[in-house]
Amino acid sequence: MLKLKFFCTTLLIVLPILGISQDLINDMQNIMIRNVTVIDQTGKKEDVVVSMLIKQKKLELITQDKITVNEADISFDAKGGFILGTLEVGSLASFLILEQDPRTNVDAILDTKSYAVFAVSKGEIVLNKLIQIDVDSQEQISGWRSYSPPAVALPLSYQNSRKWNVFRTKPITGMFAGAILMENTRWFSQDNTNEQQVGDLSQFVGGSVRGFRAGLGGTFNFKKPWTYVFSFGTRAYERGFKEGDLSEFVVYDYRVDIPIGSATLSLGKTKETFSISRLSALIYLPSQQERASVADGLLPARNIGIVINNSFLKERMTWAAGVFNNWYEVDESFSDNPTVFTGRITGLPFISEDESNLLHLGIAGRYSNGAGGIRYTAKTEIFSGPVSVDTDVIDDAESTFHHGLEMAWRKGPFILVGEYIQSNVRSSTFNDPSFKGYYVVASYVITGEMRQYNKRSGTFKRLNVANGVNSGGWGELEVYSRWSSIDLTNNSIDGGEMDTFSLGINWSPLSAIQVNVNYRYSTLDRTGQTGSNHGIVSRLVFVLE
């Protein structure tokens, strides 16, 4: 990857090629640009979104804090564009803003005439395609404003109308995206006890389509834009890649996110505000195949409701709350379906100056009135496998209360994440049982990339490939290990207790392709016996974005 200093040296050569009139706005004395992404070429520090102020042709200020529009003669919105150049306060402004990330699209560097949206050389503006800001928006953008990411990757590149899967009109902007996950499962062995507990695992051997998902996301371009997400998928595939029931069509998300002051209100089908694992998209996680059994076993994937969230203490802490009831999708009355209340608070008690080293802590609660009974189940953390732990239906459950604790420490390419979740069930028949579990995962990115932290939602973002094979690199390579446990046995309920050890490797030659291999060893204590099994899953993922 070329260094920033190279761009500074070649800026005077590149800019004349752009062929844009140099007297467009040079008569303005004070110029402000918002929502500019400053990238770290090494991938070892956080990208930051800043505002910039140019006064008398000199770079006056670079800040993550808001600069009010009235401090400038004219103001522009870079919409997350990526800056290249020398950023020295007090010197004549000389930099270039690209509409695409040069780390993932080399053409943005090679074809600046097409991809540059703003350029200034020695204080003289020679190119401007940015939109002027006429009203004072409330804050910097930092990616999607919603609390949980969409089911498919929908990055800020939806602002780029040059891509074939992007459309842009005055009232609405959107981007089509999708992902397909294909995998192959092989079981090495299963003892007799485990076969009695869960059945013969040989019937779960072979290839399968783990999932196909597609979606549309973008903005409604009000003065303060709303974001929207609609994503869907199908389960119309069986092992062996044969077509199954085409009626297995699933709508994962339909949601609109509305800015209210500095907060965001989300309406529709979305994720509940509980668990860093459940709030993160599967391809964002250090272990990119399946979530830990406790996250899948004790918590739902999504629900229909309302979420409000915000950050405070200069984005050192976040809070979120939600109310949910999915009566609409299950074809029941509102009162016959559980109503759920959730809340989550996260904080950064420690973060280094360059933000490459941080400690995340979180606490969450979830209350459900338990209408219609409850049931907890989980697989052996392999998608093509049987249910291993199961409480069966607790018909007289009056209510449930979950509490969760989470911790994450990230230092450069290393990350350690742990989470504990417990559900207390109010049931007179079963004497108020409780079920619990935890996991700890450690990951190291050998190629040096770092998972960036989303300060608005208290989650980690997807890894960027710093040097893909299309630019002469090796892509991104990550190794990880996880230990997880779930206990669904309490009082007279023998749902089983399962422990699982995982070891895996992920390789992304490009940001759109992922290859990973994962080994799992699992023990199951159920019906008074302990059995075990172990196997391996290889997966290939294609992402359209």
C-alpha positions in Angstrom: 0.0 0.0 0.0 1.3 3.4 -0.9 1.9 5.8 1.9 0.1 9.1 2.5 3.3 11.0 1.8 3.4 9.7 -1.7 0.0 11.2 -2.3 1.1 14.5 -1.0 4.1 14.5 -3.4 2.0 13.6 -6.4 -1.0 15.8 -5.6 0.1 18.6 -7.8 0.5 16.2 -10.7 -2.9 14.5 -10.2 -5.1 17.6 -9.6 -4.6 19.2 -13.1 -5.8 16.0 -14.7 -9.1 16.4 -12.9 -9.9 19.3 -15.2 -12.1 21.2 -12.8 -12.3 25.0 -12.6 -10.1 26.3 -9.8 -12.2 29.4 -9.1 -15.3 27.6 -8.0 -15.3 28.5 -4.3 -11.9 30.0 -3.7 -13.4 33.4 -2.9 -14.7 31.9 0.3 -12.4 32.6 3.3 -13.6 29.9 5.7 -14.6 26.5 4.4 -15.8 23.6 6.6 -16.0 19.9 5.5 -17.9 17.4 7.7 -17.9 13.6 7.8 -14.4 13.0 6.5 -12.9 9.5 7.1 -9.2 9.5 8.2 -7.9 6.1 7.6 -5.0 4.2 9.2 -2.9 2.6 6.4 -1.6 -0.2 8.7 -5.0 -1.3 9.9 -3.7 -1.2 13.5 -5.7 1.9 14.6 -9.2 3.0 14.4 -10.5 5.0 11.4 -12.0 8.2 12.6 -14.6 10.5 11.1 -13.8 14.2 11.5 -14.8 17.7 10.6 -12.2 20.0 9.0 -12.0 23.8 8.9 -10.0 25.7 6.3 -9.4 29.4 7.1 -7.5 31.8 4.8 -6.4 28.7 2.8 -4.8 27.1 5.8 -5.9 24.1 7.7 -7.3 25.6 10.9 -8.9 22.7 12.7 -9.4 18.9 12.5 -11.7 17.5 15.2 -14.1 14.7 15.9 -16.3 17.2 17.7 -19.0 19.1 15.9 -18.2 22.3 14.2 -21.2 24.5 13.7 -22.0 25.7 10.2 -22.0 29.3 11.2 -18.2 29.2 11.8 -17.7 28.9 8.0 -18.7 30.9 4.9 -19.6 27.6 3.2 -19.9 24.1 4.5 -19.9 20.7 2.7 -20.7 17.1 3.6 -18.1 14.5 2.6 -20.5 11.6 3.5 -17.7 9.5 4.9 -15.3 10.1 2.0 -11.6 9.0 2.6 -8.9 11.7 2.8 -5.4 11.4 1.5 -2.8 14.1 2.0 -0.8 16.1 4.6 -3.0 17.1 7.6 -0.8 19.7 9.3 -2.8 22.4 11.2 -1.5 25.8 10.3 -0.1 24.8 6.9 -1.7 25.5 3.5 -4.4 22.9 2.9 -3.3 20.1 0.4 -5.4 17.0 0.4 -7.7 14.8 -1.7 -11.0 13.2 -0.7 -12.0 9.9 -2.4 -15.5 8.5 -2.4 -14.3 4.9 -1.9 -11.8 3.3 0.4 -8.5 3.0 -1.4 -7.6 0.0 0.9 -10.4 -2.1 -0.6 -10.6 -0.5 -4.1 -7.2 0.2 -5.8 -9.0 1.9 -8.7 -9.8 4.8 -6.3 -6.1 5.5 -6.3 -5.3 4.8 -9.9 -8.3 6.7 -11.3 -8.6 9.8 -9.1 -10.4 11.6 -11.9 -13.3 9.2 -11.4 -13.2 8.7 -7.7 -12.1 12.1 -6.2 -14.9 14.3 -4.8 -12.8 17.1 -3.4 -9.2 18.4 -3.9 -7.3 21.3 -2.6 -3.7 22.2 -3.4 -1.8 24.8 -1.4 -5.0 26.3 -0.2 -6.6 26.5 -3.7 -9.7 24.3 -4.3 -9.4 22.7 -7.6 -12.2 20.1 -7.4 -15.5 20.0 -5.5 -18.3 17.5 -5.9 -19.5 17.6 -2.3 -23.0 18.6 -1.3 -23.3 22.0 0.4 -24.8 21.9 3.9 -27.6 24.4 4.3 -28.7 23.4 7.8 -26.8 22.6 11.0 -26.9 18.8 11.4 -26.5 17.4 14.9 -23.4 15.3 14.7 -20.8 13.4 12.8 -21.9 10.3 11.0 -19.9 7.1 12.0 -21.5 4.5 9.8 -25.0 3.1 10.2 -26.9 4.9 12.9 -29.0 1.9 13.8 -28.1 -0.1 16.9 -27.6 -3.4 15.2 -26.0 -4.0 11.8 -28.1 -5.3 8.9 -28.2 -9.0 8.1 -26.0 -8.4 5.1 -23.0 -6.1 4.8 -24.2 -2.6 3.8 -21.3 -0.2 4.3 -21.1 3.5 3.7 -20.3 2.8 0.0 -24.0 3.1 -0.7 -23.1 6.8 -1.2 -21.2 5.8 -4.3 -23.6 5.9 -7.2 -21.0 4.6 -9.6 -21.4 1.0 -8.5 -23.9 -1.1 -10.4 -25.8 -2.2 -7.3 -26.2 1.4 -6.0 -29.0 3.9 -6.9 -29.2 7.5 -5.9 -32.0 9.9 -6.3 -32.8 13.2 -4.6 -35.3 11.6 -2.1 -33.8 8.2 -1.6 -30.4 6.5 -1.8 -29.9 2.7 -1.7 -27.6 -0.2 -2.2 -28.4 -3.8 -3.0 -26.2 -6.4 -1.2 -26.1 -10.0 -0.4 -24.2 -13.0 0.9 -24.1 -16.8 0.3 -22.6 -19.2 2.8 -21.7 -22.7 1.7 -20.2 -25.3 4.0 -19.2 -28.9 4.3 -19.5 -30.9 7.6 -17.4 -33.9 8.6 -17.8 -35.7 11.9 -14.7 -37.5 13.1 -16.2 -39.6 15.8 -19.2 -39.9 18.2 -19.3 -42.2 21.2 -22.2 -44.6 21.9 -23.6 -42.4 24.7 -23.7 -39.3 22.5 -25.5 -41.3 19.8 -28.1 -42.3 22.3 -28.5 -38.7 23.4 -28.7 -37.0 19.9 -28.9 -39.7 17.3 -26.5 -40.8 14.6 -24.4 -37.9 13.4 -23.5 -39.6 10.1 -26.8 -38.4 8.7 -25.5 -34.8 9.1 -22.4 -35.2 6.9 -22.0 -33.4 3.6 -22.3 -30.1 1.9 -25.0 -27.5 2.5 -25.9 -24.0 1.8 -25.7 -22.5 5.3 -27.6 -19.4 4.2 -28.4 -17.1 1.4 -29.3 -13.5 2.2 -29.9 -10.4 0.2 -31.1 -6.9 1.1 -31.5 -3.3 0.4 -30.3 -0.5 2.6 -29.8 3.2 2.3 -31.2 6.6 3.3 -34.3 8.6 3.0 -32.8 12.0 2.3 -34.5 14.3 4.7 -32.7 17.2 6.3 -31.5 14.7 8.9 -31.5 11.5 6.8 -33.3 8.3 7.9 -31.7 5.0 7.2 -33.6 1.9 6.2 -32.8 -1.8 5.9 -34.8 -4.7 4.2 -33.2 -8.1 4.1 -34.4 -11.5 3.2 -33.2 -15.1 2.6 -34.3 -18.6 1.9 -33.9 -22.0 3.6 -34.8 -23.7 0.4 -31.7 -26.0 0.4 -30.9 -29.3 1.9 -27.7 -31.2 2.4 -26.1 -32.1 -0.9 -27.0 -28.7 -2.4 -30.4 -30.0 -3.5 -33.3 -27.6 -3.7 -35.7 -28.0 -0.9 -39.0 -26.3 0.0 -39.2 -23.0 -1.9 -41.8 -21.7 0.6 -39.0 -21.4 3.2 -38.6 -17.7 2.4 -37.6 -15.6 5.4 -37.6 -11.8 5.9 -34.8 -11.1 8.4 -35.0 -7.3 8.7 -37.4 -4.5 7.8 -36.5 -1.5 9.8 -36.2 2.3 9.6 -33.9 4.3 11.8 -34.9 7.9 12.6 -32.5 10.4 14.2 -34.1 12.2 17.2 -31.7 14.8 18.5 -28.5 12.8 19.2 -30.4 9.6 19.7 -31.7 7.1 17.1 -35.2 5.5 17.1 -35.5 2.2 15.2 -38.9 0.8 14.2 -39.6 -2.6 12.7 -38.0 -6.1 12.8 -34.6 -5.9 14.3 -32.3 -7.4 17.0 -33.1 -7.0 20.7 -30.7 -4.8 22.7 -29.0 -7.7 24.4 -25.6 -9.5 23.9 -22.7 -8.3 21.9 -22.7 -11.6 20.1 -26.3 -11.5 19.1 -26.1 -7.8 18.1 -23.2 -8.5 15.7 -23.7 -9.9 12.2 -22.3 -13.4 11.9 -19.5 -12.4 9.5 -18.4 -9.7 11.9 -17.5 -12.1 14.7 -14.0 -13.4 15.6 -15.5 -16.9 15.1 -17.2 -16.4 11.8 -19.1 -19.7 11.6 -21.6 -20.1 14.4 -22.3 -18.1 17.6 -21.7 -19.7 21.0 -24.5 -22.1 22.1 -25.6 -19.9 24.9 -26.3 -16.9 22.6 -28.3 -19.1 20.2 -29.9 -21.1 22.9 -31.2 -18.5 25.3 -31.9 -15.6 23.0 -34.0 -15.0 19.9 -32.4 -13.9 16.6 -34.8 -11.0 16.0 -38.1 -9.5 17.1 -40.5 -6.8 16.0 -40.5 -3.7 18.1 -39.1 -0.3 18.9 -35.5 0.5 19.9 -34.0 3.8 21.0 -30.2 4.2 21.6 -27.6 6.9 22.1 -24.1 7.4 23.3 -22.8 9.7 26.0 -19.6 10.8 27.9 -18.0 11.6 24.5 -18.9 8.2 23.1 -17.3 6.4 26.0 -20.6 4.9 27.0 -23.8 3.7 25.2 -27.3 2.9 26.2 -30.2 1.2 24.4 -33.7 0.1 25.3 -36.4 -1.7 23.3 -39.9 -3.1 23.5 -40.9 -6.0 21.3 -43.8 -8.3 20.4 -43.8 -10.4 17.2 -47.5 -11.2 17.2 -47.8 -10.0 13.6 -45.5 -12.7 12.2 -46.7 -15.7 14.3 -50.4 -14.9 13.6 -51.5 -14.6 17.2 -53.1 -11.9 19.1 -50.9 -9.3 20.8 -51.8 -10.5 24.3 -51.2 -14.2 23.5 -47.7 -13.5 22.4 -44.8 -12.5 24.7 -44.1 -8.8 25.2 -40.4 -8.2 25.8 -38.5 -5.3 27.4 -34.8 -5.1 26.9 -32.0 -2.7 27.9 -28.2 -2.6 27.5 -25.4 -0.3 28.8 -21.8 -0.4 27.6 -18.7 1.5 28.5 -15.0 2.0 27.7 -13.3 2.2 31.0 -10.0 2.3 29.1 -9.0 3.4 25.6 -5.6 4.4 24.4 -4.9 7.7 22.7 -4.7 6.1 19.3 -7.7 3.9 20.2 -5.8 0.7 19.2 -6.0 -0.6 22.8 -9.4 -0.6 24.6 -11.5 -2.4 27.2 -15.2 -2.8 26.7 -17.7 -3.7 29.4 -21.4 -4.2 29.1 -24.5 -5.2 31.1 -27.9 -6.1 29.8 -31.4 -7.1 31.0 -34.4 -8.7 29.3 -37.9 -9.3 30.7 -40.6 -11.3 29.0 -44.1 -12.0 30.3 -43.8 -15.6 29.0 -47.2 -15.7 27.3 -47.6 -19.0 25.4 -44.8 -20.8 27.3 -41.1 -20.8 26.6 -38.5 -23.4 25.3 -34.7 -23.2 25.1 -32.7 -25.4 22.6 -29.2 -25.3 21.1 -27.2 -27.3 18.6 -23.6 -28.4 18.9 -22.5 -25.1 17.4 -22.5 -26.8 14.0 -25.3 -25.7 11.7 -25.7 -29.1 10.0 -26.3 -31.0 13.3 -29.0 -32.1 15.7 -30.4 -30.2 18.7 -28.2 -31.3 21.7 -29.7 -29.4 24.7 -33.5 -28.9 25.1 -35.7 -27.8 28.0 -38.9 -28.8 26.2 -41.8 -26.4 26.5 -42.4 -24.9 29.9 -46.1 -24.3 29.6 -46.8 -22.5 32.8 -44.0 -20.0 32.5 -45.3 -16.7 33.8 -42.3 -14.7 33.0 -38.6 -14.8 32.3 -35.8 -12.4 33.2 -32.4 -12.6 31.5 -29.3 -10.8 32.6 -26.0 -10.6 30.7 -22.5 -9.5 31.4 -19.9 -8.9 28.6 -16.3 -8.0 28.3 -14.0 -7.4 25.4 -10.3 -6.4 25.3 -8.8 -5.5 22.0 -5.2 -4.6 21.4 -4.4 -4.1 17.8 -4.9 -7.4 15.9 -5.7 -9.3 19.1 -9.1 -9.5 20.7 -10.5 -11.3 23.7 -14.3 -11.5 24.2 -16.3 -13.1 26.9 -20.0 -13.1 27.8 -22.2 -14.6 30.5 -26.0 -15.0 30.1 -28.6 -16.3 32.6 -32.3 -16.8 32.3 -34.5 -17.0 35.3 -38.0 -18.5 34.6 -41.0 -18.0 36.9 -42.7 -21.4 36.9 -44.6 -23.0 39.8 -44.5 -26.4 38.2 -40.7 -26.5 37.9 -40.0 -24.4 41.0 -38.6 -21.3 39.1 -35.7 -22.9 37.2 -32.7 -20.9 35.9 -30.6 -21.6 32.8 -27.2 -20.2 32.0 -24.1 -20.3 29.9 -21.0 -18.4 28.9 -18.2 -18.3 26.3 -14.7 -16.9 25.9 -13.1 -16.4 22.5 -9.6 -15.2 21.6 -8.6 -14.1 18.1 -5.4 -12.9 16.5 -5.2 -11.5 13.0 -1.8 -12.7 11.7 -1.8 -10.1 8.9 -2.2 -7.2 11.4 -5.7 -5.9 10.7 -7.7 -4.6 13.6 -11.4 -4.9 14.3 -12.7 -1.4 14.6 -15.1 -0.5 17.4 -18.5 1.0 16.9 -18.8 3.6 19.7 -22.5 4.1 18.9 -23.6 0.5 19.6 -20.8 -0.9 21.7 -20.0 -3.6 19.2 -17.1 -4.5 16.9 -17.2 -4.0 13.1 -16.2 -6.3 10.4 -12.5 -6.7 9.6 -11.2 -4.7 6.6 -8.8 -6.5 4.3 -5.7 -4.2 4.3 -3.8 -5.8 1.4 -5.9 -8.1 -0.8 -4.7 -10.5 -3.4 -5.9 -8.1 -6.1 -3.2 -5.7 -4.9 -0.4 -8.2 -4.5 -1.0 -9.1 -0.9 -2.1 -12.2 1.0 -5.5 -10.9 2.2 -6.5 -11.1 5.8 -5.6 -14.2 7.9 -7.0 -14.8 11.4 -6.7 -17.7 13.9 -9.1 -18.1 16.9 -10.1 -20.4 19.7 -13.3 -20.5 21.8 -14.6 -22.3 24.8 -18.4 -22.2 25.5 -20.8 -23.7 27.9 -24.6 -23.9 28.2 -26.5 -25.5 31.1 -30.2 -26.2 30.6 -30.5 -28.5 33.5 -32.1 -27.2 36.7 -34.6 -28.5 39.3 -36.6 -31.2 37.5 -35.8 -30.1 34.0 -33.0 -32.1 32.4 -32.3 -30.1 29.3 -28.6 -31.0 29.3 -25.3 -29.3 29.9 -22.9 -28.9 26.9 -19.3 -27.7 26.7 -17.7 -27.0 23.3 -14.1 -26.3 22.4 -13.5 -24.6 19.0 -10.3 -23.9 17.0 -10.4 -22.2 13.7 -8.8 -20.2 10.9 -10.3 -17.5 8.7 -8.8 -16.3 5.4 -10.2 -13.4 3.4 -8.3 -13.0 0.1 -10.6 -10.1 -0.7 -13.2 -8.3 1.4 -15.9 -10.1 -0.7 -14.6 -13.6 -0.1 -14.1 -15.6 3.2 -12.8 -19.1 3.6 -12.8 -20.6 7.1 -12.2 -24.0 8.7 -13.4 -24.8 12.2 -12.8 -27.8 14.4 -15.1 -28.5 17.4 -15.0 -30.9 20.2 -18.2 -31.2 22.4 -19.2 -33.0 25.5 -22.9 -33.4 26.5 -24.1 -34.3 30.0 -27.8 -35.4 29.8 -30.0 -38.1 31.2 -27.3 -38.9 33.7 -24.7 -39.8 31.1 -21.9 -37.9 29.4 -21.2 -38.3 25.7 -18.9 -36.6 23.3 -18.4 -35.9 19.6 -16.0 -33.9 17.4 -16.0 -32.7 13.8 -14.8 -30.1 11.4 -16.7 -27.6 9.2 -15.2 -25.8 6.2 -17.1 -22.8 4.8 -16.9 -20.5 1.8 -18.6 -17.1 1.9 -19.3 -14.7 -1.0 -20.4 -11.2 -0.1 -21.8 -8.7 -2.6 -21.5 -5.1 -1.4 
